[in-house]
Amino acid sequence: MRSRQPKQLLLAFFGEHVVDGATGPIRASALISVLEGAGVAAPATRATLDRLVQSGILARTRSGRETLFSLTEHGAAVLREATDRVRGPRPFDPQGKGWTLVTFSIPEGQRMLRHRLRSTLTWEGFAPIRDGLWLAPGEVDLAGSLEPLRQDLPPHTVIAFHARELEGFPIAESVRAAWDIEAIRREHLAFIEVWDDPAAVALAPSALTVRTMLVADWLALLRADPRLPAEFMDAQWPATRSAEIYRRMHEKLAEASAAEFAELVAARTTARRRTGLAGPPSAPSPTRSAAGRPR
């Protein structure tokens, strides 16, 4: 697998353990501890937390000497948008028939917006087939995908079509030019090599960290696999096996990681009671973000 970046791990942690629960803010020291178990040094975690605050995904508050982080409304929306695929039973199947085509134009001076749009399209399975024209298998819910960017995209920036292959104009050549199918296979095989090993449950000192690593790797694999139709792969295509291994390992880690997370939250509550503080700290108003979907 590719190296696990601090941002991938933090988004995996918040998406897995925080977004669906009323847990309150998470201590910076707890986040640092979880990522240290995955080999990320504390300064890298702190710097990444700062960037996630700047991008509007996280909000930062203080309680005594503790720095706390929580998801903004926008950050929660971004993570929930990925939930269907992350937890779905067939995450590598196309979304319907045919193909979705997208073209867009963003001025040179808005490079960050262009990067956010390209990242969102990549998560949804799009790849460029020529300058300014992107292709994805199936019928992508583009309106939902672009919702986090909606207020920042000028009108008519993105134009999209649903299309089908025409007789005499086979799409296979364009598909193989847009996606390196053997590279996608290698991503699956790398995931399988790591997580099909029973010893993977001991990749880190805590089940909470291991499960965070698993989800981060799963997000990376989902991003790498665009959900191409079956006719472009062979009978040994490993996507089904990847999904089975992910679900098996995820379930194996569930009880222990949930217990460790509950202890983490309880420790924060106990510390607040000792300092005489009542109730969770108030978070600043969420901002719209420069972030796209999870990578």
C-alpha atoms as an extended CHARMM CRD file, in Angstrom:
* protein
*
       295  EXT
         1         1  MET       CA              0.0000000000        0.0000000000        0.0000000000  PROA      1               0.0000000000
         2         2  ARG       CA              1.0330000000        3.6070000000       -0.4440000000  PROA      2               0.0000000000
         3         3  SER       CA              2.2960000000        5.3240000000        2.6890000000  PROA      3               0.0000000000
         4         4  ARG       CA             -0.4200000000        6.4840000000        5.0580000000  PROA      4               0.0000000000
         5         5  GLN       CA             -0.4930000000       10.2540000000        5.2330000000  PROA      5               0.0000000000
         6         6  PRO       CA             -1.5920000000       12.0150000000        8.4570000000  PROA      6               0.0000000000
         7         7  LYS       CA             -4.5830000000       13.5500000000        6.6620000000  PROA      7               0.0000000000
         8         8  GLN       CA             -5.7740000000       10.1230000000        5.4770000000  PROA      8               0.0000000000
         9         9  LEU       CA             -5.5150000000        8.7440000000        8.9960000000  PROA      9               0.0000000000
        10        10  LEU       CA             -7.2830000000       11.6800000000       10.6400000000  PROA      10              0.0000000000
        11        11  LEU       CA            -10.1440000000       11.6100000000        8.1460000000  PROA      11              0.0000000000
        12        12  ALA       CA            -10.3980000000        7.8440000000        8.6440000000  PROA      12              0.0000000000
        13        13  PHE       CA            -10.5030000000        8.3140000000       12.4210000000  PROA      13              0.0000000000
        14        14  PHE       CA            -13.1940000000       10.9890000000       12.3520000000  PROA      14              0.0000000000
        15        15  GLY       CA            -15.2000000000        9.1800000000        9.6690000000  PROA      15              0.0000000000
        16        16  GLU       CA            -15.0770000000        5.8830000000       11.4950000000  PROA      16              0.0000000000
        17        17  HSD       CA            -15.5320000000        6.9360000000       15.1180000000  PROA      17              0.0000000000
        18        18  VAL       CA            -16.8510000000       10.4920000000       15.3130000000  PROA      18              0.0000000000
        19        19  VAL       CA            -19.1230000000       11.4980000000       12.4370000000  PROA      19              0.0000000000
        20        20  ASP       CA            -22.0690000000        9.3000000000       13.4660000000  PROA      20              0.0000000000
        21        21  GLY       CA            -21.8720000000        9.8370000000       17.2220000000  PROA      21              0.0000000000
        22        22  ALA       CA            -22.3970000000       12.5960000000       19.7760000000  PROA      22              0.0000000000
        23        23  THR       CA            -18.9260000000       12.2000000000       21.2190000000  PROA      23              0.0000000000
        24        24  GLY       CA            -17.9750000000       15.8440000000       21.5990000000  PROA      24              0.0000000000
        25        25  PRO       CA            -14.5620000000       17.2700000000       20.7560000000  PROA      25              0.0000000000
        26        26  ILE       CA            -11.4990000000       15.0100000000       20.7480000000  PROA      26              0.0000000000
        27        27  ARG       CA             -8.3140000000       15.9000000000       22.6090000000  PROA      27              0.0000000000
        28        28  ALA       CA             -5.3010000000       16.7100000000       20.4610000000  PROA      28              0.0000000000
        29        29  SER       CA             -3.1920000000       14.4530000000       22.6840000000  PROA      29              0.0000000000
        30        30  ALA       CA             -5.5000000000       11.5040000000       21.9380000000  PROA      30              0.0000000000
        31        31  LEU       CA             -5.2920000000       12.1020000000       18.1900000000  PROA      31              0.0000000000
        32        32  ILE       CA             -1.5180000000       12.3570000000       18.4000000000  PROA      32              0.0000000000
        33        33  SER       CA             -1.3910000000        9.0630000000       20.3140000000  PROA      33              0.0000000000
        34        34  VAL       CA             -3.5490000000        7.2520000000       17.7390000000  PROA      34              0.0000000000
        35        35  LEU       CA             -1.4000000000        8.4540000000       14.8370000000  PROA      35              0.0000000000
        36        36  GLU       CA              1.8740000000        7.7890000000       16.6580000000  PROA      36              0.0000000000
        37        37  GLY       CA              0.8230000000        4.1480000000       16.7400000000  PROA      37              0.0000000000
        38        38  ALA       CA              0.6360000000        4.3190000000       12.9230000000  PROA      38              0.0000000000
        39        39  GLY       CA              4.1440000000        5.7800000000       12.6780000000  PROA      39              0.0000000000
        40        40  VAL       CA              3.2290000000        9.4710000000       12.3750000000  PROA      40              0.0000000000
        41        41  ALA       CA              5.2750000000       11.8610000000       14.5000000000  PROA      41              0.0000000000
        42        42  ALA       CA              3.4580000000       14.3590000000       16.7180000000  PROA      42              0.0000000000
        43        43  PRO       CA              4.6060000000       17.4720000000       14.7940000000  PROA      43              0.0000000000
        44        44  ALA       CA              3.1840000000       16.0490000000       11.5590000000  PROA      44              0.0000000000
        45        45  THR       CA             -0.1500000000       15.3530000000       13.2590000000  PROA      45              0.0000000000
        46        46  ARG       CA             -0.3070000000       18.8660000000       14.7220000000  PROA      46              0.0000000000
        47        47  ALA       CA              0.4950000000       20.4420000000       11.3620000000  PROA      47              0.0000000000
        48        48  THR       CA             -2.1880000000       18.3600000000        9.6550000000  PROA      48              0.0000000000
        49        49  LEU       CA             -4.7620000000       19.2830000000       12.2910000000  PROA      49              0.0000000000
        50        50  ASP       CA             -3.9420000000       22.9470000000       11.6410000000  PROA      50              0.0000000000
        51        51  ARG       CA             -4.5220000000       22.4700000000        7.9100000000  PROA      51              0.0000000000
        52        52  LEU       CA             -7.8310000000       20.6860000000        8.4980000000  PROA      52              0.0000000000
        53        53  VAL       CA             -8.9580000000       23.6150000000       10.6490000000  PROA      53              0.0000000000
        54        54  GLN       CA             -7.8960000000       26.0920000000        7.9640000000  PROA      54              0.0000000000
        55        55  SER       CA             -9.8010000000       24.1330000000        5.3350000000  PROA      55              0.0000000000
        56        56  GLY       CA            -12.9950000000       24.0850000000        7.4140000000  PROA      56              0.0000000000
        57        57  ILE       CA            -13.1230000000       20.3350000000        8.0720000000  PROA      57              0.0000000000
        58        58  LEU       CA            -12.3230000000       20.6380000000       11.7930000000  PROA      58              0.0000000000
        59        59  ALA       CA            -12.9850000000       23.2590000000       14.4640000000  PROA      59              0.0000000000
        60        60  ARG       CA            -10.4980000000       23.9040000000       17.2640000000  PROA      60              0.0000000000
        61        61  THR       CA            -11.3870000000       24.8690000000       20.8390000000  PROA      61              0.0000000000
        62        62  ARG       CA             -9.5660000000       24.9300000000       24.1700000000  PROA      62              0.0000000000
        63        63  SER       CA            -10.4380000000       23.5180000000       27.5790000000  PROA      63              0.0000000000
        64        64  GLY       CA             -7.8600000000       24.5350000000       30.1500000000  PROA      64              0.0000000000
        65        65  ARG       CA             -4.5370000000       23.3530000000       28.7850000000  PROA      65              0.0000000000
        66        66  GLU       CA             -6.1290000000       20.9410000000       26.3340000000  PROA      66              0.0000000000
        67        67  THR       CA             -6.6570000000       21.6740000000       22.6610000000  PROA      67              0.0000000000
        68        68  LEU       CA             -9.7640000000       19.9600000000       21.3070000000  PROA      68              0.0000000000
        69        69  PHE       CA            -10.9040000000       19.2120000000       17.7660000000  PROA      69              0.0000000000
        70        70  SER       CA            -14.3650000000       18.4940000000       16.4130000000  PROA      70              0.0000000000
        71        71  LEU       CA            -15.9290000000       18.1350000000       12.9790000000  PROA      71              0.0000000000
        72        72  THR       CA            -17.5950000000       21.1990000000       11.5500000000  PROA      72              0.0000000000
        73        73  GLU       CA            -20.9750000000       20.7820000000        9.8700000000  PROA      73              0.0000000000
        74        74  HSD       CA            -19.1680000000       20.9420000000        6.5570000000  PROA      74              0.0000000000
        75        75  GLY       CA            -16.5700000000       18.3800000000        7.6510000000  PROA      75              0.0000000000
        76        76  ALA       CA            -19.2970000000       15.9900000000        8.7630000000  PROA      76              0.0000000000
        77        77  ALA       CA            -21.0990000000       16.4420000000        5.4320000000  PROA      77              0.0000000000
        78        78  VAL       CA            -17.9140000000       15.6780000000        3.4840000000  PROA      78              0.0000000000
        79        79  LEU       CA            -17.3320000000       12.4560000000        5.4260000000  PROA      79              0.0000000000
        80        80  ARG       CA            -20.9650000000       11.3560000000        5.2040000000  PROA      80              0.0000000000
        81        81  GLU       CA            -20.9100000000       11.7250000000        1.4340000000  PROA      81              0.0000000000
        82        82  ALA       CA            -18.3350000000        8.9300000000        1.2960000000  PROA      82              0.0000000000
        83        83  THR       CA            -20.2370000000        6.6620000000        3.6990000000  PROA      83              0.0000000000
        84        84  ASP       CA            -22.3440000000        4.8010000000        1.1400000000  PROA      84              0.0000000000
        85        85  ARG       CA            -19.3250000000        3.5950000000       -0.7520000000  PROA      85              0.0000000000
        86        86  VAL       CA            -17.0950000000        3.0410000000        2.2830000000  PROA      86              0.0000000000
        87        87  ARG       CA            -19.7000000000        0.8430000000        3.9720000000  PROA      87              0.0000000000
        88        88  GLY       CA            -21.6030000000       -0.4350000000        0.9460000000  PROA      88              0.0000000000
        89        89  PRO       CA            -21.7730000000       -4.1300000000        0.0200000000  PROA      89              0.0000000000
        90        90  ARG       CA            -20.4910000000       -3.6800000000       -3.5710000000  PROA      90              0.0000000000
        91        91  PRO       CA            -18.1830000000       -0.6550000000       -3.5410000000  PROA      91              0.0000000000
        92        92  PHE       CA            -16.4330000000       -1.5350000000       -6.8090000000  PROA      92              0.0000000000
        93        93  ASP       CA            -19.5240000000       -1.9070000000       -9.0050000000  PROA      93              0.0000000000
        94        94  PRO       CA            -20.3870000000        0.8810000000      -11.4840000000  PROA      94              0.0000000000
        95        95  GLN       CA            -23.2140000000        3.2360000000      -10.5530000000  PROA      95              0.0000000000
        96        96  GLY       CA            -25.5950000000        2.2010000000      -13.2930000000  PROA      96              0.0000000000
        97        97  LYS       CA            -25.0510000000        1.8340000000      -17.0470000000  PROA      97              0.0000000000
        98        98  GLY       CA            -23.2130000000        3.9210000000      -19.5870000000  PROA      98              0.0000000000
        99        99  TRP       CA            -20.7560000000        6.6970000000      -18.8590000000  PROA      99              0.0000000000
       100       100  THR       CA            -20.7240000000       10.1410000000      -17.2900000000  PROA      100             0.0000000000
       101       101  LEU       CA            -18.8040000000       12.8990000000      -19.0820000000  PROA      101             0.0000000000
       102       102  VAL       CA            -17.7060000000       16.1360000000      -17.4160000000  PROA      102             0.0000000000
       103       103  THR       CA            -16.0290000000       19.2270000000      -18.7790000000  PROA      103             0.0000000000
       104       104  PHE       CA            -15.1350000000       22.2560000000      -16.6950000000  PROA      104             0.0000000000
       105       105  SER       CA            -13.3140000000       25.5490000000      -16.9410000000  PROA      105             0.0000000000
       106       106  ILE       CA            -11.7250000000       27.2880000000      -13.9520000000  PROA      106             0.0000000000
       107       107  PRO       CA             -9.5180000000       30.3900000000      -14.3540000000  PROA      107             0.0000000000
       108       108  GLU       CA             -5.7750000000       30.0410000000      -13.7810000000  PROA      108             0.0000000000
       109       109  GLY       CA             -5.9870000000       32.2600000000      -10.7230000000  PROA      109             0.0000000000
       110       110  GLN       CA             -8.2340000000       29.7580000000       -8.8980000000  PROA      110             0.0000000000
       111       111  ARG       CA             -5.8070000000       26.8610000000       -8.6770000000  PROA      111             0.0000000000
       112       112  MET       CA             -7.0400000000       25.7370000000       -5.2630000000  PROA      112             0.0000000000
       113       113  LEU       CA            -10.6190000000       25.4930000000       -6.4940000000  PROA      113             0.0000000000
       114       114  ARG       CA             -9.4290000000       23.5510000000       -9.5350000000  PROA      114             0.0000000000
       115       115  HSD       CA             -7.5280000000       21.1590000000       -7.2670000000  PROA      115             0.0000000000
       116       116  ARG       CA            -10.5980000000       20.6280000000       -5.0860000000  PROA      116             0.0000000000
       117       117  LEU       CA            -12.7590000000       19.9070000000       -8.1250000000  PROA      117             0.0000000000
       118       118  ARG       CA            -10.2470000000       17.4760000000       -9.6190000000  PROA      118             0.0000000000
       119       119  SER       CA             -9.9470000000       15.6880000000       -6.2700000000  PROA      119             0.0000000000
       120       120  THR       CA            -13.7240000000       15.3380000000       -6.0310000000  PROA      120             0.0000000000
       121       121  LEU       CA            -13.9610000000       13.9850000000       -9.5690000000  PROA      121             0.0000000000
       122       122  THR       CA            -11.1590000000       11.4850000000       -8.9180000000  PROA      122             0.0000000000
       123       123  TRP       CA            -12.9470000000       10.1800000000       -5.8100000000  PROA      123             0.0000000000
       124       124  GLU       CA            -16.0670000000        9.6400000000       -7.9400000000  PROA      124             0.0000000000
       125       125  GLY       CA            -14.1210000000        7.5340000000      -10.4560000000  PROA      125             0.0000000000
       126       126  PHE       CA            -13.4430000000       10.1680000000      -13.1220000000  PROA      126             0.0000000000
       127       127  ALA       CA            -10.2450000000       10.3160000000      -15.1350000000  PROA      127             0.0000000000
       128       128  PRO       CA             -9.2380000000       12.7610000000      -17.8880000000  PROA      128             0.0000000000
       129       129  ILE       CA             -9.4470000000       11.3420000000      -21.3980000000  PROA      129             0.0000000000
       130       130  ARG       CA             -8.2470000000       14.5610000000      -23.0350000000  PROA      130             0.0000000000
       131       131  ASP       CA             -7.8070000000       18.2030000000      -22.0720000000  PROA      131             0.0000000000
       132       132  GLY       CA            -10.8100000000       19.3530000000      -20.0790000000  PROA      132             0.0000000000
       133       133  LEU       CA            -12.8720000000       16.1970000000      -20.6360000000  PROA      133             0.0000000000
       134       134  TRP       CA            -13.2780000000       13.6600000000      -17.8390000000  PROA      134             0.0000000000
       135       135  LEU       CA            -14.9400000000       10.2400000000      -17.9950000000  PROA      135             0.0000000000
       136       136  ALA       CA            -16.4460000000        8.0120000000      -15.2920000000  PROA      136             0.0000000000
       137       137  PRO       CA            -18.2610000000        4.6880000000      -15.5310000000  PROA      137             0.0000000000
       138       138  GLY       CA            -21.9840000000        4.6240000000      -14.7770000000  PROA      138             0.0000000000
       139       139  GLU       CA            -24.3710000000        7.3860000000      -13.7740000000  PROA      139             0.0000000000
       140       140  VAL       CA            -22.5180000000        9.4600000000      -11.2080000000  PROA      140             0.0000000000
       141       141  ASP       CA            -24.5720000000       11.5810000000       -8.7890000000  PROA      141             0.0000000000
       142       142  LEU       CA            -22.5740000000       14.6480000000       -9.7260000000  PROA      142             0.0000000000
       143       143  ALA       CA            -24.9290000000       17.1000000000       -8.0290000000  PROA      143             0.0000000000
       144       144  GLY       CA            -24.4320000000       15.3740000000       -4.6940000000  PROA      144             0.0000000000
       145       145  SER       CA            -20.6950000000       15.0020000000       -5.2390000000  PROA      145             0.0000000000
       146       146  LEU       CA            -20.2080000000       18.6900000000       -5.9430000000  PROA      146             0.0000000000
       147       147  GLU       CA            -22.4550000000       19.9690000000       -3.1590000000  PROA      147             0.0000000000
       148       148  PRO       CA            -19.5260000000       20.8200000000       -0.8260000000  PROA      148             0.0000000000
       149       149  LEU       CA            -18.0910000000       22.9980000000       -3.6270000000  PROA      149             0.0000000000
       150       150  ARG       CA            -21.3720000000       24.5150000000       -4.7360000000  PROA      150             0.0000000000
       151       151  GLN       CA            -21.0360000000       27.9600000000       -3.2080000000  PROA      151             0.0000000000
       152       152  ASP       CA            -17.4780000000       28.3730000000       -4.5250000000  PROA      152             0.0000000000
       153       153  LEU       CA            -18.0650000000       27.2210000000       -8.1100000000  PROA      153             0.0000000000
       154       154  PRO       CA            -19.1320000000       30.0340000000      -10.4670000000  PROA      154             0.0000000000
       155       155  PRO       CA            -22.2910000000       29.3020000000      -12.4910000000  PROA      155             0.0000000000
       156       156  HSD       CA            -21.8260000000       27.0310000000      -15.4960000000  PROA      156             0.0000000000
       157       157  THR       CA            -18.2960000000       26.0480000000      -14.4220000000  PROA      157             0.0000000000
       158       158  VAL       CA            -19.1200000000       22.3470000000      -14.7730000000  PROA      158             0.0000000000
       159       159  ILE       CA            -21.0280000000       20.7910000000      -17.6750000000  PROA      159             0.0000000000
       160       160  ALA       CA            -21.9530000000       17.1140000000      -17.4500000000  PROA      160             0.0000000000
       161       161  PHE       CA            -23.6210000000       14.5030000000      -19.6640000000  PROA      161             0.0000000000
       162       162  HSD       CA            -24.6870000000       10.9030000000      -19.3840000000  PROA      162             0.0000000000
       163       163  ALA       CA            -23.6450000000        8.9580000000      -22.4840000000  PROA      163             0.0000000000
       164       164  ARG       CA            -23.5410000000        5.4950000000      -23.9930000000  PROA      164             0.0000000000
       165       165  GLU       CA            -21.1160000000        3.8580000000      -26.3900000000  PROA      165             0.0000000000
       166       166  LEU       CA            -21.9890000000        4.2370000000      -30.0720000000  PROA      166             0.0000000000
       167       167  GLU       CA            -21.6030000000        1.4230000000      -32.5590000000  PROA      167             0.0000000000
       168       168  GLY       CA            -18.4410000000        1.9300000000      -34.5430000000  PROA      168             0.0000000000
       169       169  PHE       CA            -16.8690000000        4.0490000000      -31.8100000000  PROA      169             0.0000000000
       170       170  PRO       CA            -15.6440000000        1.5560000000      -29.1950000000  PROA      170             0.0000000000
       171       171  ILE       CA            -14.8050000000        3.1230000000      -25.8620000000  PROA      171             0.0000000000
       172       172  ALA       CA            -12.3280000000        0.4580000000      -24.7570000000  PROA      172             0.0000000000
       173       173  GLU       CA             -9.3200000000        2.3220000000      -26.1360000000  PROA      173             0.0000000000
       174       174  SER       CA            -10.2890000000        5.5000000000      -24.2850000000  PROA      174             0.0000000000
       175       175  VAL       CA            -10.8680000000        3.5610000000      -21.0770000000  PROA      175             0.0000000000
       176       176  ARG       CA             -7.4520000000        1.9170000000      -21.2100000000  PROA      176             0.0000000000
       177       177  ALA       CA             -5.8430000000        5.2660000000      -21.9830000000  PROA      177             0.0000000000
       178       178  ALA       CA             -7.5850000000        6.9670000000      -19.0560000000  PROA      178             0.0000000000
       179       179  TRP       CA             -6.9860000000        4.2620000000      -16.4360000000  PROA      179             0.0000000000
       180       180  ASP       CA             -3.9850000000        2.0320000000      -15.8270000000  PROA      180             0.0000000000
       181       181  ILE       CA             -5.9300000000       -1.1400000000      -15.1140000000  PROA      181             0.0000000000
       182       182  GLU       CA             -2.8770000000       -3.1160000000      -14.0450000000  PROA      182             0.0000000000
       183       183  ALA       CA             -1.9620000000       -0.3620000000      -11.5730000000  PROA      183             0.0000000000
       184       184  ILE       CA             -5.4610000000       -0.6480000000      -10.0870000000  PROA      184             0.0000000000
       185       185  ARG       CA             -4.9330000000       -4.4060000000       -9.7610000000  PROA      185             0.0000000000
       186       186  ARG       CA             -1.6670000000       -3.7820000000       -7.9160000000  PROA      186             0.0000000000
       187       187  GLU       CA             -3.4580000000       -1.5010000000       -5.4530000000  PROA      187             0.0000000000
       188       188  HSD       CA             -5.9110000000       -4.2900000000       -4.6680000000  PROA      188             0.0000000000
       189       189  LEU       CA             -3.1670000000       -6.8870000000       -4.2970000000  PROA      189             0.0000000000
       190       190  ALA       CA             -1.1870000000       -4.6090000000       -1.9790000000  PROA      190             0.0000000000
       191       191  PHE       CA             -4.2760000000       -4.1040000000        0.2050000000  PROA      191             0.0000000000
       192       192  ILE       CA             -4.8890000000       -7.8510000000        0.2770000000  PROA      192             0.0000000000
       193       193  GLU       CA             -1.2620000000       -8.5940000000        1.1590000000  PROA      193             0.0000000000
       194       194  VAL       CA             -1.4130000000       -6.3650000000        4.2410000000  PROA      194             0.0000000000
       195       195  TRP       CA             -4.8970000000       -7.0780000000        5.5620000000  PROA      195             0.0000000000
       196       196  ASP       CA             -5.3820000000      -10.7470000000        4.6970000000  PROA      196             0.0000000000
       197       197  ASP       CA             -2.5830000000      -11.5530000000        7.1300000000  PROA      197             0.0000000000
       198       198  PRO       CA             -3.9560000000      -12.5220000000       10.5850000000  PROA      198             0.0000000000
       199       199  ALA       CA             -0.9910000000      -10.6800000000       12.0920000000  PROA      199             0.0000000000
       200       200  ALA       CA             -2.4140000000       -7.3990000000       10.7720000000  PROA      200             0.0000000000
       201       201  VAL       CA             -4.4240000000       -7.0050000000       13.9880000000  PROA      201             0.0000000000
       202       202  ALA       CA             -1.0800000000       -6.3050000000       15.6910000000  PROA      202             0.0000000000
       203       203  LEU       CA              0.2010000000       -3.6940000000       13.2260000000  PROA      203             0.0000000000
       204       204  ALA       CA             -0.0760000000       -1.0850000000       15.9960000000  PROA      204             0.0000000000
       205       205  PRO       CA             -0.2190000000       -1.1420000000       19.8180000000  PROA      205             0.0000000000
       206       206  SER       CA             -3.9670000000       -0.4930000000       19.9240000000  PROA      206             0.0000000000
       207       207  ALA       CA             -6.9720000000       -1.8110000000       18.0220000000  PROA      207             0.0000000000
       208       208  LEU       CA             -8.1610000000        1.7860000000       17.6360000000  PROA      208             0.0000000000
       209       209  THR       CA             -5.0310000000        2.6870000000       15.6740000000  PROA      209             0.0000000000
       210       210  VAL       CA             -5.1330000000       -0.5130000000       13.6150000000  PROA      210             0.0000000000
       211       211  ARG       CA             -8.7480000000        0.0900000000       12.6380000000  PROA      211             0.0000000000
       212       212  THR       CA             -7.8940000000        3.6780000000       11.7080000000  PROA      212             0.0000000000
       213       213  MET       CA             -5.0600000000        2.3490000000        9.5050000000  PROA      213             0.0000000000
       214       214  LEU       CA             -7.4270000000       -0.1740000000        7.9130000000  PROA      214             0.0000000000
       215       215  VAL       CA            -10.0180000000        2.4890000000        7.0580000000  PROA      215             0.0000000000
       216       216  ALA       CA             -7.3160000000        4.8290000000        5.7240000000  PROA      216             0.0000000000
       217       217  ASP       CA             -6.0490000000        2.0700000000        3.4190000000  PROA      217             0.0000000000
       218       218  TRP       CA             -9.6130000000        1.2790000000        2.3650000000  PROA      218             0.0000000000
       219       219  LEU       CA            -10.2600000000        4.9220000000        1.4740000000  PROA      219             0.0000000000
       220       220  ALA       CA             -7.0610000000        4.9610000000       -0.5930000000  PROA      220             0.0000000000
       221       221  LEU       CA             -8.1550000000        1.8130000000       -2.4350000000  PROA      221             0.0000000000
       222       222  LEU       CA            -11.6340000000        3.1990000000       -3.1120000000  PROA      222             0.0000000000
       223       223  ARG       CA            -10.0260000000        6.3090000000       -4.5380000000  PROA      223             0.0000000000
       224       224  ALA       CA             -7.7320000000        4.2250000000       -6.7510000000  PROA      224             0.0000000000
       225       225  ASP       CA            -10.4930000000        1.9920000000       -8.1780000000  PROA      225             0.0000000000
       226       226  PRO       CA            -12.9380000000        3.8830000000      -10.4630000000  PROA      226             0.0000000000
       227       227  ARG       CA            -15.5290000000        1.0490000000      -10.5880000000  PROA      227             0.0000000000
       228       228  LEU       CA            -15.0330000000        0.0880000000      -14.2260000000  PROA      228             0.0000000000
       229       229  PRO       CA            -17.4880000000       -2.3580000000      -15.8410000000  PROA      229             0.0000000000
       230       230  ALA       CA            -16.5810000000       -6.0260000000      -15.5410000000  PROA      230             0.0000000000
       231       231  GLU       CA            -15.7900000000       -6.4340000000      -19.2400000000  PROA      231             0.0000000000
       232       232  PHE       CA            -12.5820000000       -4.4710000000      -18.7730000000  PROA      232             0.0000000000
       233       233  MET       CA            -11.2390000000       -6.8840000000      -16.1510000000  PROA      233             0.0000000000
       234       234  ASP       CA            -10.4180000000      -10.5870000000      -16.1780000000  PROA      234             0.0000000000
       235       235  ALA       CA            -11.8980000000      -13.4170000000      -14.1290000000  PROA      235             0.0000000000
       236       236  GLN       CA             -9.1410000000      -13.0490000000      -11.5000000000  PROA      236             0.0000000000
       237       237  TRP       CA             -9.9300000000       -9.4020000000      -10.7800000000  PROA      237             0.0000000000
       238       238  PRO       CA             -9.3270000000       -9.0290000000       -7.0000000000  PROA      238             0.0000000000
       239       239  ALA       CA            -11.9410000000       -6.4040000000       -6.0470000000  PROA      239             0.0000000000
       240       240  THR       CA            -14.3970000000       -8.8810000000       -4.5040000000  PROA      240             0.0000000000
       241       241  ARG       CA            -11.6380000000      -10.3780000000       -2.3850000000  PROA      241             0.0000000000
       242       242  SER       CA            -10.5260000000       -6.9210000000       -1.2340000000  PROA      242             0.0000000000
       243       243  ALA       CA            -14.0480000000       -6.1170000000       -0.0750000000  PROA      243             0.0000000000
       244       244  GLU       CA            -14.4010000000       -9.4220000000        1.7690000000  PROA      244             0.0000000000
       245       245  ILE       CA            -11.0780000000       -8.9320000000        3.5490000000  PROA      245             0.0000000000
       246       246  TYR       CA            -11.9340000000       -5.3730000000        4.5320000000  PROA      246             0.0000000000
       247       247  ARG       CA            -15.2640000000       -6.3860000000        6.0430000000  PROA      247             0.0000000000
       248       248  ARG       CA            -13.7340000000       -9.3560000000        7.8770000000  PROA      248             0.0000000000
       249       249  MET       CA            -10.8820000000       -7.3350000000        9.3910000000  PROA      249             0.0000000000
       250       250  HSD       CA            -13.1550000000       -4.4050000000       10.1760000000  PROA      250             0.0000000000
       251       251  GLU       CA            -15.4620000000       -6.6920000000       12.1440000000  PROA      251             0.0000000000
       252       252  LYS       CA            -12.5500000000       -8.3920000000       13.8880000000  PROA      252             0.0000000000
       253       253  LEU       CA            -11.3140000000       -5.0430000000       15.2050000000  PROA      253             0.0000000000
       254       254  ALA       CA            -14.7440000000       -3.5880000000       15.9760000000  PROA      254             0.0000000000
       255       255  GLU       CA            -15.2600000000       -4.5530000000       19.6200000000  PROA      255             0.0000000000
       256       256  ALA       CA            -11.7650000000       -3.7370000000       20.8730000000  PROA      256             0.0000000000
       257       257  SER       CA            -11.4770000000       -0.4690000000       18.9390000000  PROA      257             0.0000000000
       258       258  ALA       CA            -14.9270000000        0.6790000000       20.0790000000  PROA      258             0.0000000000
       259       259  ALA       CA            -13.9670000000       -0.0120000000       23.6920000000  PROA      259             0.0000000000
       260       260  GLU       CA            -10.7150000000        1.9270000000       23.3150000000  PROA      260             0.0000000000
       261       261  PHE       CA            -12.5540000000        4.8450000000       21.7400000000  PROA      261             0.0000000000
       262       262  ALA       CA            -15.0770000000        4.8450000000       24.5960000000  PROA      262             0.0000000000
       263       263  GLU       CA            -12.1800000000        5.0230000000       27.0650000000  PROA      263             0.0000000000
       264       264  LEU       CA            -10.6890000000        7.9200000000       25.1070000000  PROA      264             0.0000000000
       265       265  VAL       CA            -13.9660000000        9.8610000000       25.2980000000  PROA      265             0.0000000000
       266       266  ALA       CA            -14.4680000000        8.9630000000       28.9670000000  PROA      266             0.0000000000
       267       267  ALA       CA            -10.9660000000       10.2150000000       29.7840000000  PROA      267             0.0000000000
       268       268  ARG       CA            -11.8450000000       13.6120000000       28.3130000000  PROA      268             0.0000000000
       269       269  THR       CA            -15.0670000000       13.7760000000       30.3360000000  PROA      269             0.0000000000
       270       270  THR       CA            -13.2670000000       12.7900000000       33.5570000000  PROA      270             0.0000000000
       271       271  ALA       CA            -10.5790000000       15.4120000000       32.9790000000  PROA      271             0.0000000000
       272       272  ARG       CA            -13.2190000000       18.1070000000       32.4780000000  PROA      272             0.0000000000
       273       273  ARG       CA            -14.9840000000       17.1620000000       35.6960000000  PROA      273             0.0000000000
       274       274  ARG       CA            -11.7170000000       17.3890000000       37.6140000000  PROA      274             0.0000000000
       275       275  THR       CA            -11.1670000000       20.9170000000       36.3430000000  PROA      275             0.0000000000
       276       276  GLY       CA            -14.7290000000       21.8830000000       37.2670000000  PROA      276             0.0000000000
       277       277  LEU       CA            -15.7950000000       22.5890000000       33.6880000000  PROA      277             0.0000000000
       278       278  ALA       CA            -19.3660000000       21.7120000000       32.7610000000  PROA      278             0.0000000000
       279       279  GLY       CA            -20.4790000000       20.6690000000       29.3250000000  PROA      279             0.0000000000
       280       280  PRO       CA            -18.5090000000       20.5530000000       26.0980000000  PROA      280             0.0000000000
       281       281  PRO       CA            -16.7340000000       23.7010000000       24.9330000000  PROA      281             0.0000000000
       282       282  SER       CA            -18.5700000000       25.6850000000       22.3270000000  PROA      282             0.0000000000
       283       283  ALA       CA            -17.2150000000       25.3140000000       18.8210000000  PROA      283             0.0000000000
       284       284  PRO       CA            -16.8090000000       28.2290000000       16.4470000000  PROA      284             0.0000000000
       285       285  SER       CA            -19.2050000000       28.5360000000       13.5890000000  PROA      285             0.0000000000
       286       286  PRO       CA            -18.2510000000       26.1210000000       10.8130000000  PROA      286             0.0000000000
       287       287  THR       CA            -16.7800000000       27.5480000000        7.6610000000  PROA      287             0.0000000000
       288       288  ARG       CA            -17.0450000000       26.3410000000        4.1510000000  PROA      288             0.0000000000
       289       289  SER       CA            -14.0290000000       24.4270000000        3.1370000000  PROA      289             0.0000000000
       290       290  ALA       CA            -11.2270000000       24.1230000000        0.7060000000  PROA      290             0.0000000000
       291       291  ALA       CA            -11.4200000000       20.3800000000        1.1940000000  PROA      291             0.0000000000
       292       292  GLY       CA            -12.9560000000       17.8480000000       -1.1400000000  PROA      292             0.0000000000
       293       293  ARG       CA            -13.8550000000       14.2000000000       -0.4030000000  PROA      293             0.0000000000
       294       294  PRO       CA            -11.7870000000       11.6970000000        1.7270000000  PROA      294             0.0000000000
       295       295  ARG       CA             -8.2060000000       10.6730000000        0.1860000000  PROA      295             0.0000000000
